[in-house]
Amino acid sequence: MITIFDRIGRRFIRFFEQTGIWFDALGRTITWMFRPPYDVAEWFRQMVRLGVDSIPVVFLTTMFTGMVLALQTFVGFQRVHAEQFVASVVSLAMLRELAPVLVGLMVAGRVGSSMAAEIGTMRVTEQIDALKSLATEPIQYLFVPRVIAGVVMLPFLCILGDALGIYGGYLVAVKLLKTNPVVYKQNTFQFLAMSDVWSGLVKAGVFGLILTLTGCVRGYHASGGAEGVGRATTNAVVSASLIILLTDFFLTKLLF
């Protein structure tokens, strides 16, 4: 008879097993990253797939987030006659927190799931076993290009998200709510520092590592045919999103 304590114990064991698998994959990926041969063409292909193809999603997400943030902040600050600080709040929030987190979550849903599905399909159809029989290391062939693309391209997407979010806030505050445009522009950059920019870029790079590696690991260890691939895809998105949110707290505490 399985009791509730058995189930809780198994959950904990499963959690630590998955954590060990993830960090083992991280160590092996870093090791193979510096070993030849270097498939630079595949690196750039993954960068285009992860970065360039994600621009429309990032555009809509960050633009409307900046617009909503400016609208809500203006309504709240108007009660205490502090409307002039709306620009500062929008710019700081986008640079430090919202842009890297939102970009990471959206790319995890778009690209992390596809990586898990692709590698998972290769696993259940024994293509990964074929790679091993051809003396090709799957970690180097599958993981390394995707992880490099995530670490490199997420900061660029974050910069784009910063600009779009701030511009979205400007549109709402100046064009819709009739705030003074000169004062708004001044307050946008008045309280910013380079640490605000770099902290967001560091977060984006870490989130890029998390979402790509999680998608690869989930797909690599998929089993059970088509149903297992679907399960791995779902787990990749959920796991990457949760890890990003948890890591965000510790990175914020470390960087500030």
Backbone hydrogen bonds in HBPLUS format (Angstrom, degrees):
<---DONOR---> <-ACCEPTOR-->    atom                        ^
c    i                          cat <-CA-CA->   ^        H-A-AA   ^      H-
h    n   atom  resd res      DA  || num        DHA   H-A  angle D-A-AA Bond
n    s   type  num  typ     dist DA aas  dist angle  dist       angle   num
A0007-ARG N   A0003-THR O   3.22 MM   4  6.62 157.1  2.28 147.6 153.1     1
A0008-ILE N   A0004-ILE O   2.97 MM   4  6.23 156.5  2.02 144.6 151.1     2
A0009-GLY N   A0005-PHE O   2.89 MM   4  6.03 162.1  1.92 146.6 151.8     3
A0010-ARG N   A0006-ASP O   2.90 MM   4  6.12 156.9  1.96 148.5 154.8     4
A0011-ARG N   A0007-ARG O   2.95 MM   4  6.15 150.0  2.04 143.5 151.8     5
A0012-PHE N   A0008-ILE O   3.03 MM   4  6.35 156.5  2.09 150.2 155.7     6
A0013-ILE N   A0009-GLY O   2.93 MM   4  6.19 162.1  1.96 150.5 155.6     7
A0014-ARG N   A0010-ARG O   2.83 MM   4  5.97 160.3  1.87 146.5 152.3     8
A0015-PHE N   A0011-ARG O   2.88 MM   4  6.11 151.8  1.96 144.5 152.4     9
A0016-PHE N   A0012-PHE O   3.00 MM   4  6.29 165.1  2.02 155.3 157.6    10
A0017-GLU N   A0013-ILE O   2.93 MM   4  6.11 151.5  2.01 147.5 156.1    11
A0018-GLN N   A0014-ARG O   2.98 MM   4  6.17 163.9  2.00 149.6 153.3    12
A0019-THR N   A0015-PHE O   2.94 MM   4  6.18 153.6  2.01 147.3 155.3    13
A0020-GLY N   A0016-PHE O   2.96 MM   4  6.11 158.8  2.01 144.0 149.2    14
A0021-ILE N   A0017-GLU O   2.92 MM   4  6.21 156.7  1.97 150.6 157.3    15
A0022-TRP N   A0018-GLN O   2.96 MM   4  6.16 155.8  2.02 145.5 151.7    16
A0023-PHE N   A0019-THR O   3.06 MM   4  6.33 166.6  2.08 154.0 156.4    17
A0024-ASP N   A0020-GLY O   2.91 MM   4  5.98 151.1  1.99 145.8 154.4    18
A0025-ALA N   A0021-ILE O   2.97 MM   4  6.15 156.2  2.03 145.3 151.3    19
A0026-LEU N   A0022-TRP O   2.93 MM   4  6.23 147.5  2.04 142.5 152.3    20
A0027-GLY N   A0023-PHE O   2.96 MM   4  6.19 162.6  1.99 147.6 150.8    21
A0028-ARG N   A0024-ASP O   3.01 MM   4  6.25 162.8  2.04 150.1 154.8    22
A0029-THR N   A0025-ALA O   2.86 MM   4  5.94 151.4  1.94 143.9 152.2    23
A0030-ILE N   A0026-LEU O   3.01 MM   4  6.23 164.2  2.04 153.3 156.7    24
A0031-THR N   A0027-GLY O   3.03 MM   4  6.20 154.7  2.09 143.9 151.3    25
A0032-TRP N   A0028-ARG O   2.96 MM   4  6.15 167.0  1.98 151.0 153.5    26
A0033-MET N   A0029-THR O   2.94 MM   4  5.95 126.8  2.23 140.0 154.1    27
A0035-ARG N   A0032-TRP O   3.34 MM   3  5.15 169.1  2.35 104.8 105.6    28
A0040-VAL N   A0038-TYR O   3.05 MM   2  5.67 127.8  2.33 105.2  90.4    29
A0043-TRP N   A0039-ASP O   3.12 MM   4  6.49 147.4  2.23 144.0 153.9    30
A0044-PHE N   A0040-VAL O   3.03 MM   4  6.38 160.8  2.07 156.7 159.1    31
A0045-ARG N   A0041-ALA O   3.01 MM   4  6.24 149.2  2.11 141.3 150.6    32
A0046-GLN N   A0042-GLU O   2.99 MM   4  6.18 157.8  2.04 148.2 152.7    33
A0047-MET N   A0043-TRP O   2.95 MM   4  6.25 146.0  2.07 143.2 153.7    34
A0048-VAL N   A0044-PHE O   2.98 MM   4  6.21 157.6  2.03 148.8 153.1    35
A0049-ARG N   A0045-ARG O   3.03 MM   4  6.23 160.4  2.07 143.1 149.0    36
A0050-LEU N   A0046-GLN O   2.81 MM   4  5.93 158.6  1.86 147.7 153.1    37
A0051-GLY N   A0047-MET O   2.67 MM   4  5.43 157.7  1.72 143.6 151.7    38
A0053-ASP N   A0048-VAL O   3.05 MM   5  6.31 159.5  2.09 173.8 177.7    39
A0054-SER N   A0051-GLY O   3.15 MM   3  5.32 144.9  2.28 101.7 112.1    40
A0055-ILE N   A0052-VAL O   3.24 MM   3  5.55 167.9  2.26 111.7 115.2    41
A0058-VAL N   A0054-SER O   3.05 MM   4  6.28 167.3  2.07 159.9 163.8    42
A0059-PHE N   A0055-ILE O   2.76 MM   4  5.85 157.9  1.81 157.4 164.3    43
A0060-LEU N   A0056-PRO O   3.14 MM   4  6.35 170.6  2.15 151.8 151.7    44
A0061-THR N   A0057-VAL O   3.04 MM   4  6.13 167.3  2.06 151.6 155.7    45
A0062-THR N   A0058-VAL O   3.01 MM   4  5.90 167.7  2.02 150.8 153.6    46
A0063-MET N   A0059-PHE O   3.08 MM   4  5.85 154.6  2.15 142.6 150.5    47
A0064-PHE N   A0060-LEU O   3.22 MM   4  6.10 168.9  2.23 142.3 145.7    48
A0065-THR N   A0061-THR O   3.04 MM   4  6.09 142.1  2.19 138.2 149.5    49
A0066-GLY N   A0062-THR O   2.99 MM   4  6.12 162.0  2.03 147.2 150.7    50
A0067-MET N   A0063-MET O   3.07 MM   4  6.36 150.2  2.16 142.3 151.1    51
A0068-VAL N   A0064-PHE O   2.89 MM   4  6.02 165.2  1.91 146.3 149.9    52
A0069-LEU N   A0065-THR O   2.88 MM   4  5.98 161.6  1.91 149.4 155.3    53
A0070-ALA N   A0066-GLY O   3.01 MM   4  6.09 158.6  2.05 141.6 147.0    54
A0071-LEU N   A0067-MET O   3.02 MM   4  6.23 158.8  2.07 146.9 152.9    55
A0072-GLN N   A0068-VAL O   2.91 MM   4  6.09 171.9  1.91 158.4 160.0    56
A0073-THR N   A0069-LEU O   2.90 MM   4  5.88 160.8  1.93 146.6 152.9    57
A0074-PHE N   A0070-ALA O   2.91 MM   4  5.89 157.0  1.96 143.0 149.5    58
A0075-VAL N   A0071-LEU O   3.14 MM   4  6.32 163.9  2.17 147.0 150.9    59
A0076-GLY N   A0072-GLN O   3.07 MM   4  6.28 158.0  2.12 146.4 152.4    60
A0077-PHE N   A0073-THR O   2.77 MM   4  5.89 169.6  1.78 156.9 160.2    61
A0078-GLN N   A0074-PHE O   2.88 MM   4  5.81 140.0  2.04 143.1 152.9    62
A0079-ARG N   A0076-GLY O   3.29 MM   3  5.78 149.1  2.39 107.5 114.9    63
A0080-VAL N   A0077-PHE O   3.05 MM   3  5.47 145.1  2.18 108.0 117.4    64
A0082-ALA N   A0077-PHE O   2.95 MM   5  4.98 172.7  1.95 137.0 139.0    65
A0081-HIS N   A0078-GLN O   3.32 MM   3  4.77 165.1  2.35  93.7  97.3    66
A0085-PHE N   A0082-ALA O   3.11 MM   3  5.94 169.8  2.12 124.4 127.6    67
A0086-VAL N   A0083-GLU O   3.17 MM   3  5.61 168.0  2.18 117.9 119.6    68
A0089-VAL N   A0085-PHE O   3.10 MM   4  6.35 161.1  2.13 153.2 157.7    69
A0090-VAL N   A0086-VAL O   2.98 MM   4  6.21 167.2  2.00 157.8 161.1    70
A0091-SER N   A0087-ALA O   3.02 MM   4  6.15 170.3  2.03 150.7 153.6    71
A0092-LEU N   A0088-SER O   3.00 MM   4  6.04 167.8  2.02 148.8 152.8    72
A0093-ALA N   A0089-VAL O   2.91 MM   4  5.88 162.6  1.94 148.3 154.0    73
A0094-MET N   A0090-VAL O   2.99 MM   4  6.05 161.9  2.02 149.0 154.0    74
A0095-LEU N   A0091-SER O   3.03 MM   4  6.10 167.5  2.05 149.5 153.3    75
A0096-ARG N   A0092-LEU O   2.95 MM   4  5.88 167.3  1.97 150.1 154.3    76
A0097-GLU N   A0093-ALA O   3.04 MM   4  5.51 153.4  2.11 134.0 142.5    77
A0098-LEU N   A0093-ALA O   2.84 MM   5  5.91 154.7  1.90 152.0 155.2    78
A0099-ALA N   A0094-MET O   3.10 MM   5  5.04 153.1  2.18 124.5 131.8    79
A0101-VAL N   A0097-GLU O   3.18 MM   4  6.17 165.4  2.21 158.4 162.8    80
A0102-LEU N   A0098-LEU O   2.87 MM   4  5.76 165.4  1.89 152.7 157.7    81
A0103-VAL N   A0099-ALA O   2.94 MM   4  5.87 161.9  1.98 150.1 156.0    82
A0104-GLY N   A0100-PRO O   2.96 MM   4  5.95 156.6  2.01 138.5 145.6    83
A0105-LEU N   A0101-VAL O   2.92 MM   4  6.15 161.2  1.95 152.5 157.2    84
A0106-MET N   A0102-LEU O   2.92 MM   4  6.04 165.9  1.94 151.5 155.5    85
A0107-VAL N   A0103-VAL O   2.95 MM   4  5.99 164.3  1.97 150.6 155.3    86
A0108-ALA N   A0104-GLY O   2.92 MM   4  5.94 146.4  2.04 138.8 148.8    87
A0109-GLY N   A0105-LEU O   3.06 MM   4  6.29 152.6  2.13 143.3 149.6    88
A0110-ARG N   A0106-MET O   2.97 MM   4  6.19 147.5  2.08 142.1 151.6    89
A0111-VAL N   A0107-VAL O   2.66 MM   4  5.42 160.1  1.70 146.7 153.3    90
A0112-GLY N   A0107-VAL O   3.31 MM   5  6.79 153.2  2.38 139.2 146.5    91
A0115-MET N   A0111-VAL O   2.92 MM   4  6.18 154.0  1.98 156.1 163.2    92
A0116-ALA N   A0112-GLY O   3.10 MM   4  6.31 160.8  2.13 145.3 150.1    93
A0117-ALA N   A0113-SER O   2.94 MM   4  6.18 157.7  1.99 147.8 154.2    94
A0118-GLU N   A0114-SER O   2.86 MM   4  5.97 158.9  1.91 145.4 151.4    95
A0119-ILE N   A0115-MET O   2.96 MM   4  6.07 177.0  1.96 156.6 157.3    96
A0120-GLY N   A0116-ALA O   2.82 MM   4  5.63 147.7  1.92 137.3 148.0    97
A0121-THR N   A0117-ALA O   2.94 MM   4  5.97 152.1  2.02 139.4 146.0    98
A0122-MET N   A0118-GLU O   3.13 MM   4  6.44 152.2  2.21 141.4 149.1    99
A0123-ARG N   A0119-ILE O   2.91 MM   4  6.19 143.8  2.05 142.5 152.8   100
A0124-VAL N   A0120-GLY O   3.01 MM   4  6.32 167.3  2.02 157.4 158.0   101
A0125-THR N   A0121-THR O   3.04 MM   4  6.05 141.5  2.20 142.7 152.4   102
A0127-GLN N   A0122-MET O   2.80 MM   5  4.84 138.5  1.97 152.0 157.3   103
A0128-ILE N   A0122-MET O   3.40 MM   6  5.84 150.7  2.49 122.6 121.8   104
A0126-GLU N   A0123-ARG O   3.13 MM   3  5.15 161.2  2.17 106.4 110.0   105
A0130-ALA N   A0126-GLU O   3.17 MM   4  6.40 142.8  2.31 132.4 142.3   106
A0131-LEU N   A0127-GLN O   2.98 MM   4  6.35 144.1  2.11 141.2 150.6   107
A0132-LYS N   A0128-ILE O   3.12 MM   4  6.48 155.5  2.18 147.3 152.8   108
A0133-SER N   A0129-ASP O   3.02 MM   4  6.31 152.0  2.10 144.0 151.6   109
A0134-LEU N   A0130-ALA O   3.10 MM   4  6.33 129.3  2.37 138.4 151.0   110
A0134-LEU N   A0131-LEU O   3.11 MM   3  5.12 136.3  2.31  95.9 108.3   111
A0136-THR N   A0131-LEU O   2.93 MM   5  5.18 158.8  1.98 150.7 149.9   112
A0135-ALA N   A0132-LYS O   3.02 MM   3  5.07 154.1  2.09 111.9 112.5   113
A0141-TYR N   A0137-GLU O   3.01 MM   4  6.17 158.5  2.05 154.7 161.7   114
A0142-LEU N   A0138-PRO O   2.75 MM   4  5.55 161.8  1.78 149.2 153.3   115
A0143-PHE N   A0139-ILE O   2.92 MM   4  4.93 129.4  2.18 117.4 132.7   116
A0144-VAL N   A0139-ILE O   3.12 MM   5  6.51 155.5  2.18 162.0 169.0   117
A0147-VAL N   A0143-PHE O   2.93 MM   4  6.08 163.7  1.95 165.5 170.9   118
A0148-ILE N   A0144-VAL O   2.99 MM   4  6.06 168.8  2.00 157.8 160.9   119
A0149-ALA N   A0145-PRO O   3.04 MM   4  6.13 155.7  2.10 138.2 145.2   120
A0150-GLY N   A0146-ARG O   3.00 MM   4  6.24 152.8  2.07 143.9 150.9   121
A0151-VAL N   A0147-VAL O   2.98 MM   4  6.23 165.8  2.00 157.3 159.9   122
A0152-VAL N   A0148-ILE O   2.99 MM   4  6.05 157.5  2.04 150.5 156.6   123
A0153-MET N   A0149-ALA O   2.91 MM   4  5.75 165.1  1.93 146.8 151.8   124
A0154-LEU N   A0150-GLY O   3.19 MM   4  5.76 158.9  2.24 137.5 142.8   125
A0157-LEU N   A0153-MET O   2.98 MM   4  6.30 159.5  2.02 157.5 163.8   126
A0158-CYS N   A0154-LEU O   2.82 MM   4  6.03 144.6  1.95 146.9 157.8   127
A0159-ILE N   A0155-PRO O   2.94 MM   4  6.25 150.2  2.03 145.4 152.1   128
A0160-LEU N   A0156-PHE O   3.06 MM   4  6.36 161.0  2.10 147.8 152.7   129
A0161-GLY N   A0157-LEU O   2.85 MM   4  6.08 152.6  1.93 142.3 150.5   130
A0162-ASP N   A0158-CYS O   2.80 MM   4  6.08 151.3  1.88 149.0 156.7   131
A0163-ALA N   A0159-ILE O   3.09 MM   4  6.37 168.0  2.11 153.8 155.2   132
A0164-LEU N   A0160-LEU O   2.98 MM   4  6.18 165.2  2.00 152.4 156.8   133
A0165-GLY N   A0161-GLY O   2.86 MM   4  5.88 160.8  1.90 148.2 153.7   134
A0166-ILE N   A0162-ASP O   3.02 MM   4  6.18 166.0  2.04 153.2 156.8   135
A0167-TYR N   A0163-ALA O   2.95 MM   4  6.07 156.9  2.00 144.8 152.0   136
A0168-GLY N   A0164-LEU O   2.79 MM   4  5.95 151.3  1.87 144.7 153.0   137
A0169-GLY N   A0165-GLY O   3.01 MM   4  6.27 155.4  2.07 145.9 151.9   138
A0170-TYR N   A0166-ILE O   2.96 MM   4  6.24 147.9  2.07 142.2 151.5   139
A0171-LEU N   A0167-TYR O   2.92 MM   4  6.24 156.2  1.98 150.8 156.3   140
A0172-VAL N   A0168-GLY O   3.19 MM   4  6.46 163.1  2.22 149.5 152.8   141
A0173-ALA N   A0169-GLY O   2.95 MM   4  6.03 171.4  1.95 152.6 155.5   142
A0174-VAL N   A0170-TYR O   2.85 MM   4  5.66 164.5  1.87 149.2 154.5   143
A0175-LYS N   A0171-LEU O   2.93 MM   4  5.20 133.1  2.15 122.6 136.6   144
A0176-LEU N   A0171-LEU O   3.30 MM   5  6.79 138.2  2.49 145.8 156.3   145
A0176-LEU N   A0172-VAL O   3.18 MM   4  4.88 132.5  2.41 109.1 122.3   146
A0177-LEU N   A0172-VAL O   2.91 MM   5  6.24 147.2  2.02 157.0 167.7   147
A0179-THR N   A0173-ALA O   2.81 MM   6  5.55 157.8  1.86 142.7 146.7   148
A0184-TYR N   A0180-ASN O   2.98 MM   4  6.14 156.8  2.03 151.6 159.0   149
A0185-LYS N   A0181-PRO O   3.00 MM   4  6.14 161.6  2.03 145.7 149.6   150
A0186-GLN N   A0182-VAL O   3.07 MM   4  6.29 160.7  2.11 148.2 153.6   151
A0187-ASN N   A0183-VAL O   2.96 MM   4  6.13 165.4  1.98 152.9 156.5   152
A0188-THR N   A0184-TYR O   2.97 MM   4  6.10 134.4  2.18 141.9 154.2   153
A0190-GLN N   A0186-GLN O   3.04 MM   4  5.94 120.7  2.40 139.4 155.8   154
A0196-ASP N   A0193-ALA O   3.01 MM   3  5.49 138.9  2.18 108.8 119.3   155
A0198-TRP N   A0194-MET O   2.94 MM   4  6.22 173.1  1.94 162.3 162.7   156
A0199-SER N   A0195-SER O   2.94 MM   4  5.82 154.4  2.01 138.8 146.0   157
A0201-LEU N   A0197-VAL O   3.16 MM   4  6.47 152.9  2.24 147.1 155.0   158
A0202-VAL N   A0198-TRP O   2.86 MM   4  6.06 157.7  1.91 153.0 158.6   159
A0203-LYS N   A0199-SER O   3.03 MM   4  6.23 162.6  2.07 146.5 151.2   160
A0204-ALA N   A0200-GLY O   2.97 MM   4  6.17 157.6  2.02 142.8 149.1   161
A0205-GLY N   A0201-LEU O   2.97 MM   4  6.23 158.4  2.02 148.6 153.4   162
A0206-VAL N   A0202-VAL O   3.05 MM   4  6.32 161.3  2.09 152.8 157.5   163
A0207-PHE N   A0203-LYS O   2.84 MM   4  6.08 160.6  1.88 155.4 161.3   164
A0208-GLY N   A0204-ALA O   2.87 MM   4  6.06 147.7  1.97 145.5 154.5   165
A0209-LEU N   A0205-GLY O   3.11 MM   4  6.42 151.1  2.20 143.0 149.8   166
A0210-ILE N   A0206-VAL O   2.97 MM   4  6.26 158.2  2.01 148.9 155.1   167
A0211-LEU N   A0207-PHE O   2.95 MM   4  6.11 175.0  1.95 156.4 156.6   168
A0212-THR N   A0208-GLY O   3.23 MM   4  6.17 162.4  2.26 142.3 147.4   169
A0213-LEU N   A0209-LEU O   3.04 MM   4  5.94 162.9  2.07 146.6 152.1   170
A0214-THR N   A0210-ILE O   2.92 MM   4  5.87 158.4  1.97 147.3 154.1   171
A0215-GLY N   A0211-LEU O   3.15 MM   4  6.12 159.2  2.19 135.5 141.2   172
A0216-CYS N   A0212-THR O   3.00 MM   4  6.20 159.7  2.04 148.8 154.5   173
A0217-VAL N   A0213-LEU O   2.87 MM   4  6.00 164.8  1.89 152.1 156.3   174
A0218-ARG N   A0214-THR O   2.97 MM   4  6.07 168.3  1.99 151.9 155.3   175
A0219-GLY N   A0215-GLY O   3.11 MM   4  6.21 158.8  2.16 142.6 148.5   176
A0220-TYR N   A0216-CYS O   2.83 MM   4  5.93 154.6  1.89 148.5 156.5   177
A0221-HIS N   A0217-VAL O   3.12 MM   4  6.25 149.6  2.22 149.8 155.2   178
A0222-ALA N   A0219-GLY O   3.22 MM   3  5.11 163.6  2.25 107.0 107.3   179
A0229-VAL N   A0225-GLY O   3.07 MM   4  6.46 147.0  2.18 148.1 157.8   180
A0230-GLY N   A0226-ALA O   3.06 MM   4  6.37 160.0  2.10 150.2 154.8   181
A0231-ARG N   A0227-GLU O   2.95 MM   4  6.19 155.6  2.01 146.7 153.9   182
A0232-ALA N   A0228-GLY O   2.88 MM   4  6.05 154.4  1.94 143.8 150.8   183
A0233-THR N   A0229-VAL O   2.94 MM   4  6.16 151.8  2.02 146.8 154.4   184
A0234-THR N   A0230-GLY O   3.07 MM   4  6.33 163.4  2.10 149.1 152.7   185
A0235-ASN N   A0231-ARG O   2.94 MM   4  6.13 165.9  1.96 150.8 155.1   186
A0236-ALA N   A0232-ALA O   2.88 MM   4  5.97 144.9  2.01 140.9 150.3   187
A0237-VAL N   A0233-THR O   3.28 MM   4  6.60 159.6  2.32 150.0 152.7   188
A0238-VAL N   A0234-THR O   3.07 MM   4  6.31 174.8  2.07 158.8 160.3   189
A0239-SER N   A0235-ASN O   2.81 MM   4  5.69 163.5  1.83 145.4 151.2   190
A0240-ALA N   A0236-ALA O   2.98 MM   4  5.90 163.6  2.00 142.1 147.5   191
A0241-SER N   A0237-VAL O   2.99 MM   4  6.05 160.9  2.03 146.3 151.9   192
A0242-LEU N   A0238-VAL O   3.01 MM   4  6.20 165.3  2.03 152.9 156.8   193
A0243-ILE N   A0239-SER O   2.90 MM   4  6.06 165.7  1.92 155.7 160.0   194
A0244-ILE N   A0240-ALA O   2.92 MM   4  6.02 156.2  1.98 146.2 152.9   195
A0245-LEU N   A0241-SER O   3.07 MM   4  6.31 162.3  2.11 148.6 152.7   196
A0246-LEU N   A0242-LEU O   2.94 MM   4  6.16 160.2  1.98 151.8 157.5   197
A0247-THR N   A0243-ILE O   2.80 MM   4  5.84 164.2  1.82 149.9 155.2   198
A0248-ASP N   A0244-ILE O   2.89 MM   4  5.93 144.8  2.02 142.6 152.2   199
A0251-LEU N   A0247-THR O   2.88 MM   4  6.07 160.3  1.92 158.9 165.1   200
A0252-THR N   A0248-ASP O   2.91 MM   4  6.00 158.2  1.96 145.2 151.4   201
A0253-LYS N   A0249-PHE O   2.96 MM   4  6.24 158.7  2.01 148.6 154.7   202
A0254-LEU N   A0250-PHE O   2.92 MM   4  6.06 148.2  2.02 140.3 149.1   203
A0255-LEU N   A0251-LEU O   2.78 MM   4  5.89 162.0  1.81 155.5 159.6   204
A0256-PHE N   A0252-THR O   3.00 MM   4  5.85 148.0  2.11 144.3 150.9   205
